Amino acid sequence: MTPKNVERLTQKGILQTKQGNLYALAETNRAYIKYLRDRNPESQEAVDLNEERAKLTKTKRLNEELDLAVKKGELHRSEDIEKVMTAMLINFKSRLSAIPAEEADKLAAMTDKAKIFLYLNDKIKEALNELSDFEGMFKEEIKDEEGND
């Protein structure tokens, strides 16, 4: 605290002089501390310790609940979901891409458009069916990953 700051705070009425240019130490200290607190209400002095403990306890409890849900298999990590979905989509793409090569000879022999449509529709549904078994694929992928650790 510089003399210039004391003068400025006195002019603003924050600090009061007694008997000319003298200050009462205790009153002046309290007035200055009040000024600082009012100026910065979010300071450490203004923080409610019980409120902060309650927030910390709530956060810890939530974290433990999430960990438990992961262990129970009720919740999955985003990295695991990404790996499984990537594997499923790669398999799906491969199955769809393989249909023309695998079925070309059989389709060449077919002449009825309705039968060709039904045949291709069945092959596409088989490939799509693989996407519908997310839980099974997820369990397999996690088992494979745990076996590799």
RALINBEL-V791595 format. One record per residue. RES is the residue in one letter. SS is DSSP state (helix for helix, strand for strand, loop for the rest). NEAR is the number of other C-alpha atoms within 12 Angstrom. Layout:
BEGIN
res->RES ss->SS near->NEAR
res->RES ss->SS near->NEAR
END
This chain:
BEGIN
res->M ss->loop near->10
res->T ss->loop near->8
res->P ss->helix near->10
res->K ss->helix near->10
res->N ss->helix near->14
res->V ss->helix near->23
res->E ss->helix near->19
res->R ss->helix near->15
res->L ss->helix near->21
res->T ss->helix near->22
res->Q ss->helix near->13
res->K ss->loop near->14
res->G ss->loop near->15
res->I ss->loop near->25
res->L ss->loop near->28
res->Q ss->loop near->26
res->T ss->strand near->20
res->K ss->strand near->13
res->Q ss->loop near->8
res->G ss->loop near->8
res->N ss->loop near->13
res->L ss->strand near->15
res->Y ss->strand near->21
res->A ss->loop near->17
res->L ss->helix near->14
res->A ss->helix near->12
res->E ss->helix near->17
res->T ss->helix near->22
res->N ss->helix near->18
res->R ss->helix near->17
res->A ss->helix near->24
res->Y ss->helix near->26
res->I ss->helix near->19
res->K ss->helix near->19
res->Y ss->helix near->19
res->L ss->helix near->19
res->R ss->helix near->17
res->D ss->helix near->15
res->R ss->helix near->13
res->N ss->loop near->14
res->P ss->loop near->15
res->E ss->loop near->12
res->S ss->loop near->14
res->Q ss->helix near->12
res->E ss->helix near->14
res->A ss->helix near->17
res->V ss->loop near->14
res->D ss->loop near->14
res->L ss->helix near->12
res->N ss->helix near->11
res->E ss->helix near->12
res->E ss->helix near->14
res->R ss->helix near->13
res->A ss->helix near->13
res->K ss->helix near->14
res->L ss->helix near->14
res->T ss->helix near->14
res->K ss->helix near->14
res->T ss->helix near->14
res->K ss->helix near->14
res->R ss->helix near->14
res->L ss->helix near->14
res->N ss->helix near->14
res->E ss->helix near->14
res->E ss->helix near->16
res->L ss->helix near->18
res->D ss->helix near->17
res->L ss->helix near->15
res->A ss->helix near->15
res->V ss->helix near->16
res->K ss->helix near->13
res->K ss->helix near->11
res->G ss->loop near->16
res->E ss->loop near->13
res->L ss->loop near->16
res->H ss->loop near->22
res->R ss->loop near->18
res->S ss->helix near->11
res->E ss->helix near->13
res->D ss->helix near->24
res->I ss->helix near->20
res->E ss->helix near->17
res->K ss->helix near->23
res->V ss->helix near->29
res->M ss->helix near->24
res->T ss->helix near->19
res->A ss->helix near->22
res->M ss->helix near->28
res->L ss->helix near->23
res->I ss->helix near->17
res->N ss->helix near->21
res->F ss->helix near->25
res->K ss->helix near->18
res->S ss->helix near->19
res->R ss->helix near->24
res->L ss->helix near->25
res->S ss->helix near->17
res->A ss->helix near->16
res->I ss->helix near->24
res->P ss->helix near->18
res->A ss->helix near->14
res->E ss->helix near->16
res->E ss->helix near->21
res->A ss->helix near->15
res->D ss->helix near->11
res->K ss->helix near->16
res->L ss->helix near->21
res->A ss->helix near->14
res->A ss->helix near->12
res->M ss->loop near->17
res->T ss->loop near->11
res->D ss->loop near->12
res->K ss->helix near->14
res->A ss->helix near->12
res->K ss->helix near->15
res->I ss->helix near->19
res->F ss->helix near->15
res->L ss->helix near->15
res->Y ss->helix near->21
res->L ss->helix near->23
res->N ss->helix near->18
res->D ss->helix near->17
res->K ss->helix near->23
res->I ss->helix near->24
res->K ss->helix near->18
res->E ss->helix near->19
res->A ss->helix near->25
res->L ss->helix near->21
res->N ss->helix near->21
res->E ss->helix near->26
res->L ss->helix near->25
res->S ss->helix near->17
res->D ss->loop near->18
res->F ss->helix near->23
res->E ss->helix near->19
res->G ss->helix near->17
res->M ss->helix near->25
res->F ss->helix near->28
res->K ss->helix near->19
res->E ss->helix near->19
res->E ss->helix near->23
res->I ss->helix near->25
res->K ss->helix near->15
res->D ss->helix near->15
res->E ss->helix near->14
res->E ss->helix near->11
res->G ss->helix near->9
res->N ss->helix near->8
res->D ss->loop near->7
END
